[in-house]
Amino acid sequence: MKQQVMTEPGKIIFQEVPVPEVGSKDVKIRVENIGICGSDIHVYHGEHPFTSYPVTQGHEVSGEIVEVGEDVMDLKPGQKVTIEPQVTCGHCHPCRHGKYNLCEELKVMGFQTTGTASEYFVCDQKYVTPVPDAMSFEQAAMVEPLAVAVHGVKQMGSVEGLDVVVIGAGPIGNLVAQTAKGMGARKVMITDISDTRLAKAKECGIDICVNTLHTDFNEALLEAFGPDKADVIYDCAGNDITMGQAIAHARKGSVIVLVAVFAKKANIDLAVANDHELDLKSTMMYRHDDYVDAIRLVNEGKVQLEPLISRKFPFEQYLDAYHYIDDNRETTMKVIIDVQK
């Protein structure tokens, strides 16, 4: 079978390797679609701090089961599936207390261990999550980033009936906004400096879309929600400016959730956060219940994934997909690799 390998930043080869054998608790999946995310792009540019080369990528994935081991329960050939790509130790404090997304020895497929970018992929049944037959392979490949959004939104607890602000209308910000709305938020405002991304958010049903290059952030808050402003702000951009906006203009005693990953050390005014008794939260990946909620939101039509797909590329044009992303950074949301083409 063909397997993608990034041998060094910016270089991809395809090698012929044997199709892996299936152990007693393993599942063999014919890989269909793989999504490329921001972390993959960091690996492509040699900017990911925790990835070495060579590496086979692919952690946002969908496929169909073709074989299962003799001890596999509740999974069978023919099922559409996605994969939870976290490889955990199972014995550290977070793992023992159900927070395996915070595992002290966490490895992620496609970064610190072999990813799914091959025609077939074999893994333990515990990593495999079935999706409804009605869900497309494109949608199933996007369950992983949606689970990131779901886990982030749930850091607030319930958002039902609350007023929500999302800073950053990229793929994750868009999905955070859709998730908050799908989970019952009263009103959702999303901000960005890209009209293209804001138009995509509007297409996905977000209530208020504001370009903060042209409209003051605090004025937008007051116009959208009145003097009480919002109950929670999700920072999905992750820089000093956006977190500074959130801290400076959040309602006293409200919540800020940092969803984005800062590329460098932050320089923000924590004195204001202290004086205003802001509840600062963060979020890291997801757990299985977030996958379940993500699939449910799509199945119930509360989150739209298809509008986020900018383009699809055949498997052996993996490198072209990265070139496309680099050339269209302002307009690209999600690029999908079609492994079987």
N, C-alpha and C positions, 0 to 999 in steps of 0.2 A: 504494500500500500504506500501511497505518497504521504510524506510528513513534512510540514513546514519547519524550517529551522532558521532562526535569525542568528547568524554566525558572529556578527558584530553589529554595532549600531549602523543602521542604514543598509544592511546587506541580508538578503534572504535567499536560501537555496531550498530545493525540494529533494529529499532523499527517499529512496525505496527501502522500506524496512518491513520485516515480517508483521503480519497481523497478529496482535497479542493473543495468547491463549487465555481462556476464561477459567478462573479458579472457582471454587465451590460457592463463594459469596460474591462473585463478580458479575458484572453486566457488560455485554458488548454492545456498543452503540454505533450505528452508522451516522456519522456526523453530517448534518445538513447545513446549518447556518452558524456563523460566528460573527459577533459584533466586535467592532474596534472601539475602545474607549480611550479616555485621556491618559490613563496609566500605560496602556499599550503604546501610545504615541511617545510618552516619556522614554520607554524602553527603546523604541525606534531611534530616538535622538541621543541615546546614551545618557539620559538624564534621570533614570530611575535609580535611587540610592540602594535598593535592595535586590537588584537583579544582576546576575552575571551571565556571560555568553560562553558557549552557544545556548540558546533557549528556544524551545517550541512554545509558541504563544497559544492564546485561545482560552478565555475564561467565561465569556458570554456566549453560550452555546445552546443549540437545539439539535435533536436527532431522533432516531427511531431505534428501539431495541431490536437487535437481531438474534441475540443468544443470551441466556442466563445460566448461572451455575446452579448446581443441584440443590444448594441450600438457600437460594434466593427466594424471598417471600414477597408477595404482593406486586411483583413486577413480571411482565411477560413479553415475549417477542411481539412486535407490532405496535407497542405503545409509543406515543410521542412523549419525549422527556426533555428536561433541561437538567443542568448539573449545578450543585453548590460546590464551588471550587476551593473551599477552605480545607486544608489538611492540618489537623490539630493533634495535640499530644494526648489529650484525654485525662491527664493526671495533674495538671497545674491547678492553682486555685480558681481561675476563671472557668476552666473546663469543668471542674468538679461542681461548680455552682451554676451551670447552665449557660454561662456567658462565653461559649467557645469561640465567638468572634474576637475575643480579647486574649486568646491563647498565648501563653508566654513563648511558645515555639511555633507560632503560626506560619504556615507556608501556603501560598496561593498558586494554584495551577496556572501555568503560563508566565510565572514570575520566578518563584523559587523552586518549582518542580514542574515536570512536563505538563504542558497544556494540551488542549483538545484539537489543535490544528493538524489533524490527520484524517484520512478517509474513515478510519474506525478508531474508536477509543474504548479502552477497557478500564473500569474502575470498580471499587467496592460499591455494593448496592446502597450503602448509607449516603453516598453523594448524589444519588439519582432521585429526581423528583418528577413524577408524571404530570402531564398537562392535559387538558381536555382535547378530544379529537378535533373539535371545532377551532381550536387555536392554531394559527398558521405557524410554520417553522420560524418565520421572521419574528412574530410575536414572542414565541417561546425563547428565542435567543435574547430577547430584551427583558425577560423576567429578572435576570440578575441586576441590571441597573435599576429596574423598578423596585426591587427589594431593597436596594440602597436607599431609595427615596422613602419607602415605607418605614424602614427602621428609623430614618431621620425624623420623619413626621411624628412617629410614636414616642420619640424622646420627650415630647411635650405631654404625653399622656393622651387623653382624648382631645380632639380638636373640634368636636361637634358643637356647633353654635358659636364658634370663636371667629374672630377677625384675624386674618393671617397675611403676613407679608413675606414674599420670597425675593431675595436679592440675587440676581443672576438667572438669566433665562436660557442657559445652555441646556444640554440634555438632562442633567440631573436636576437643575432648577425647575425646568419644565415639568418633570415627573413629580417633584416635590409639590409643586403647585396643583397639579392634577390630582395627586394623592390626597392632599389636604381637602380639596373640594369633594373628592369622592368619599372621603371619610366624614363629611358633614359640616365642614367649615361654613360659616355664614357668608363670608365674603373673602375673596382672595385677590390680593394685588401682587403683581410681579414687576420687577424693575430690571432694566439692563441699559446698555448704551448702544445696542444694536437693534435697529428697526426691524431687521430681518428675523431675528430671534423673537422679538416681541410679537411680530405678525404671526409667527408659528404658535406662540402661546395663545394668542387670540383665537386662532384656528382650532386649538384644542379646548376652547371653552373657558379660559381664564377670564375672570370678571373685569379686572382693571390692569392694563398694561402701560407702563410709564417709562419713557426714555429719560433718564436722569442727566443726560447731557443737556436737555432742553427744559426740564422741569425740576425744581428743587425738591429733594427727597422729603424734607419735612413738610413742605407745602402739599406734596402729593399725599402724604399720610393724613394730614388734616382734612384735605378735600375728600378723601376716600372714606375716612372713618370718624371724622369729627374730632373734638378735643380729647376724647378718650383714646384715640389712636388704635393700635392693634394689640392683640393679646400675646402674639408671638411673632418673632422675626426669624426667618431661616436664612442664614448667609450661605449661599451656594456659589459665591464668587471667590471668596477667600483671599482678601488682600487688606492692607491697612485702610484703604479708602472705604471699602464696603463695611468692614467691621467697625470702623470709626463712625460711619453713618448710623449703623444699628445702635451702637452704644450711646451716641449723642442724642438720638431722637426717639429711642424707645420710651414707651410710657413707663413711669416709675413703677417698680415692682413687677414688671412684665418679664417675659422669657426671650432669650436669644439662643438659637441653636446653630452651632457652627457645623455645617455639613461639608463644605469644601475643605480641601487640604491646602494649607498655606505652603507656598513654595520656599519661603524663607522665614526667619524669625519675625514675629509681629511687633509692630511699634504702635500700640493702642493705649488709650487713656483709661486704665483700670480704676483710677480714682473716681471717675464719673460712674462707672459700673458699681463701685462700692457705695457711693453717695446716694445713688438711685435704687440701691438694693435690687439690681438686676440679677436674674437667675440665668447664669451662663452655662449652657450645656454643649456637649459635643456628641459625635456619633461615629461608629466604626463598623462599616460593612453591614452585616445582617445575620439573622439566624433563621432556622427553618420556618418558624411561624411567620416571618416576613415574606418568605417565598409563597407560603399558603395564601397570605393576604394579597400579595401582588397578583397571583393567578386569579383569585376571586374578583379583584377590581377590574381586571381585563375581561373576565368572563361575564361580568355584570354590565359591561359597557361603560364603566365609570372612569376608566383611563384609556385614552387612545394612544397606541404605539405607532401605527403606520405613518401618521404625518411626520414623525421624527426621522424616518428613513430617507436619507439624502440620495444614496446610490448603493447598488450592489455590484460586486466584482466576482468573477470566477476565481477559483482557488489559486491557480497559478499566476493570477494577477494581484497577489497579495501586496507586492511592492508598489504596484500602480495605485492601489488603494491609499497607501500612505502618501504618495505623491499628490494624489487628488486632495487629500485632507490638508496637506501643507499649502496647496495652491488655493484652497477655498475655505480658509479658517473661519472667516466671518459668517459664512452661509451654511457650513456643514454642521449637521446635528448628529446623525448616526450613519455610519457606513457598515454594510453587511458583506461578509464573504460567503459566497455560495460554494461550499466545499465539493459538492458532487458535480459541479460544472467546470 
